[in-house]
């Protein structure tokens, strides 16, 4: 299992468009992936789950990946978040 804390840098956070990018990226991997905020953990491959966390800019989240490509998944998702979702 791989875990990494990251800060959402884009101003609006994980609203519909960046959340969709995040979920599409998560679905590229076979591993189980979760996003955790304030002790609430949701499936990173679920749009409703991710949006339900209400992640705004400046929020610290934890990305958790477990499976055969967990390290690749974690690195890919962290890179996406750190890029500001290319917005």
Backbone as CSV, one residue per row, in Angstrom:
resi,resn,N_x,N_y,N_z,CA_x,CA_y,CA_z,C_x,C_y,C_z
1,UNK,0.850,-1.182,0.000,0.000,0.000,0.000,0.888,1.235,0.000
2,UNK,0.504,2.238,-0.815,1.231,3.501,-0.922,0.300,4.629,-0.494
3,UNK,0.843,5.575,0.276,0.055,6.694,0.780,0.863,7.978,0.617
4,UNK,0.185,9.046,0.214,0.870,10.339,0.094,-0.108,11.454,0.407
5,UNK,0.359,12.431,1.190,-0.420,13.637,1.469,-0.076,14.681,0.418
6,UNK,-1.087,15.326,-0.134,-0.885,16.396,-1.110,-1.848,17.541,-0.817
7,UNK,-1.470,18.723,-1.278,-2.323,19.907,-1.126,-2.898,20.247,-2.489
8,UNK,-4.184,20.517,-2.522,-4.851,20.935,-3.754,-4.506,22.401,-3.977
9,UNK,-3.772,22.685,-5.057,-3.281,24.038,-5.299,-4.201,24.895,-6.154
10,UNK,-5.003,24.280,-7.037,-5.856,25.120,-7.875,-6.917,25.789,-7.009
11,UNK,-7.278,27.011,-7.387,-8.117,27.853,-6.541,-9.478,27.270,-6.220
12,UNK,-10.102,26.630,-7.183,-11.472,26.157,-6.965,-11.543,24.758,-6.377
13,UNK,-10.400,24.083,-6.234,-10.396,22.751,-5.642,-10.822,21.682,-6.632
14,UNK,-11.404,20.623,-6.105,-11.836,19.506,-6.950,-13.318,19.659,-7.278
15,UNK,-13.636,20.648,-8.092,-15.007,20.774,-8.593,-15.146,19.815,-9.780
16,UNK,-16.213,19.888,-10.509,-16.542,18.863,-11.507,-15.431,18.594,-12.532
17,UNK,-14.849,19.635,-13.132,-13.862,19.413,-14.192,-12.575,18.755,-13.675
18,UNK,-11.907,19.328,-12.651,-10.700,18.661,-12.169,-10.993,17.301,-11.527
19,UNK,-12.143,17.165,-10.906,-12.500,15.871,-10.319,-12.631,14.821,-11.420
20,UNK,-13.168,15.220,-12.558,-13.288,14.293,-13.687,-11.913,13.875,-14.185
21,UNK,-10.981,14.836,-14.299,-9.608,14.504,-14.700,-8.983,13.524,-13.705
22,UNK,-9.214,13.786,-12.417,-8.645,12.952,-11.359,-9.182,11.524,-11.461
23,UNK,-10.481,11.404,-11.653,-11.125,10.086,-11.732,-10.692,9.332,-12.988
24,UNK,-10.585,10.046,-14.100,-10.109,9.409,-15.333,-8.701,8.864,-15.140
25,UNK,-7.860,9.644,-14.473,-6.483,9.199,-14.215,-6.507,7.980,-13.287
26,UNK,-7.314,8.014,-12.246,-7.400,6.894,-11.297,-7.852,5.621,-12.002
27,UNK,-8.746,5.764,-12.973,-9.265,4.600,-13.688,-8.271,3.991,-14.672
28,UNK,-7.133,4.654,-14.892,-6.085,4.095,-15.743,-5.320,2.964,-15.030
29,UNK,-5.520,2.838,-13.732,-4.763,1.876,-12.930,-5.658,0.756,-12.410
30,UNK,-5.045,-0.396,-12.191,-5.778,-1.555,-11.680,-5.955,-1.502,-10.171
31,UNK,-5.069,-0.798,-9.498,-5.090,-0.735,-8.038,-6.377,-0.107,-7.508
32,UNK,-6.690,-0.435,-6.270,-7.755,0.255,-5.553,-7.167,1.575,-5.075
33,UNK,-7.904,2.660,-5.284,-7.395,3.983,-4.930,-8.473,4.720,-4.150
34,UNK,-8.052,5.374,-3.076,-8.966,6.142,-2.233,-8.423,7.544,-2.037
35,UNK,-9.339,8.471,-1.758,-8.989,9.834,-1.369,-9.545,10.027,0.030
36,UNK,-8.723,10.586,0.911,-9.153,10.798,2.292,-9.000,12.268,2.661
37,UNK,-10.054,12.820,3.264,-10.044,14.194,3.767,-10.767,14.197,5.104
38,UNK,-10.104,14.715,6.114,-10.717,14.809,7.445,-11.322,13.488,7.900
39,UNK,-10.570,12.411,7.771,-10.980,11.088,8.235,-12.110,10.448,7.420
40,UNK,-12.544,11.109,6.335,-13.539,10.512,5.413,-12.790,9.980,4.218
41,UNK,-13.024,8.733,3.878,-12.321,8.093,2.772,-13.336,7.646,1.733
42,UNK,-13.047,7.999,0.443,-13.936,7.619,-0.649,-13.135,6.985,-1.772
43,UNK,-13.832,6.254,-2.610,-13.230,5.632,-3.775,-12.832,6.732,-4.764
44,UNK,-11.555,6.773,-5.145,-11.048,7.801,-6.055,-11.543,7.603,-7.479
45,UNK,-12.195,6.489,-7.744,-12.714,6.221,-9.088,-14.201,6.568,-9.191
46,UNK,-14.736,7.200,-8.146,-16.155,7.566,-8.085,-16.310,9.082,-8.082
47,UNK,-16.956,9.625,-9.113,-17.164,11.073,-9.193,-17.972,11.582,-8.008
48,UNK,-19.062,10.917,-7.703,-19.889,11.362,-6.569,-19.122,11.293,-5.255
49,UNK,-18.325,10.235,-5.101,-17.532,10.101,-3.884,-16.552,11.250,-3.722
50,UNK,-15.803,11.539,-4.782,-14.804,12.607,-4.720,-15.472,13.961,-4.506
51,UNK,-16.549,14.235,-5.253,-17.241,15.512,-5.084,-17.846,15.653,-3.692
52,UNK,-18.258,14.542,-3.085,-18.887,14.598,-1.761,-17.929,15.065,-0.676
53,UNK,-16.627,14.996,-0.943,-15.654,15.455,0.051,-15.579,16.982,0.122
54,UNK,-16.067,17.666,-0.887,-16.065,19.126,-0.873,-14.658,19.702,-0.780
55,UNK,-13.769,19.221,-1.611,-12.367,19.634,-1.545,-12.186,20.977,-2.244
56,UNK,-11.737,21.976,-1.492,-11.504,23.315,-2.036,-9.996,23.578,-2.116
57,UNK,-9.630,24.656,-2.803,-8.222,25.016,-2.923,-7.570,25.178,-1.568
58,UNK,-6.349,24.690,-1.430,-5.619,24.763,-0.169,-5.862,23.595,0.769
59,UNK,-6.756,22.700,0.390,-7.087,21.544,1.223,-6.001,20.477,1.125
60,UNK,-5.666,19.884,2.240,-4.721,18.772,2.286,-5.524,17.467,2.214
61,UNK,-5.176,16.624,1.244,-5.835,15.323,1.117,-4.788,14.225,1.149
62,UNK,-5.255,13.034,1.385,-4.394,11.854,1.366,-4.858,10.966,0.218
63,UNK,-3.910,10.538,-0.608,-4.212,9.599,-1.689,-3.632,8.254,-1.281
64,UNK,-4.453,7.215,-1.341,-4.049,5.875,-0.913,-4.262,4.920,-2.076
65,UNK,-3.234,4.160,-2.408,-3.342,3.191,-3.503,-2.851,1.841,-3.010
66,UNK,-3.561,0.786,-3.409,-3.201,-0.563,-2.997,-3.464,-1.512,-4.160
67,UNK,-2.416,-2.189,-4.617,-2.567,-3.127,-5.718,-1.276,-3.271,-6.502
68,UNK,-1.373,-3.933,-7.650,-0.186,-4.271,-8.431,0.544,-3.043,-8.967
69,UNK,-0.176,-1.978,-9.278,0.466,-0.774,-9.809,0.258,0.423,-8.876
70,UNK,0.236,0.157,-7.577,-0.062,1.188,-6.587,0.919,2.350,-6.644
71,UNK,2.196,2.058,-6.773,3.190,3.134,-6.784,3.028,4.015,-8.027
72,UNK,2.792,3.385,-9.174,2.571,4.141,-10.410,1.308,4.991,-10.296
73,UNK,0.255,4.423,-9.739,-1.009,5.140,-9.576,-0.817,6.362,-8.687
74,UNK,-0.153,6.157,-7.576,0.079,7.242,-6.630,0.897,8.351,-7.288
75,UNK,1.977,7.987,-7.965,2.826,8.983,-8.621,2.059,9.741,-9.701
76,UNK,1.240,9.038,-10.486,0.465,9.683,-11.539,-0.557,10.665,-10.993
77,UNK,-1.248,10.275,-9.931,-2.267,11.140,-9.350,-1.656,12.337,-8.633
78,UNK,-0.542,12.114,-7.942,0.146,13.219,-7.268,0.637,14.228,-8.307
79,UNK,1.194,13.749,-9.419,1.661,14.644,-10.483,0.502,15.470,-11.044
80,UNK,-0.657,14.841,-11.221,-1.832,15.549,-11.717,-2.259,16.642,-10.743
81,UNK,-2.324,16.317,-9.465,-2.713,17.298,-8.443,-1.707,18.441,-8.408
82,UNK,-0.421,18.118,-8.422,0.616,19.149,-8.332,0.667,20.036,-9.565
83,UNK,0.153,19.544,-10.692,0.106,20.358,-11.915,-1.036,21.368,-11.862
84,UNK,-1.861,21.284,-10.830,-3.032,22.155,-10.739,-4.102,21.767,-11.733
85,UNK,-4.084,20.495,-12.152,-5.048,19.950,-13.112,-4.971,20.694,-14.442
86,UNK,-3.792,21.260,-14.696,-3.518,21.981,-15.944,-4.549,23.044,-16.261
87,UNK,-5.064,23.663,-15.202,-6.043,24.747,-15.390,-5.325,26.091,-15.365
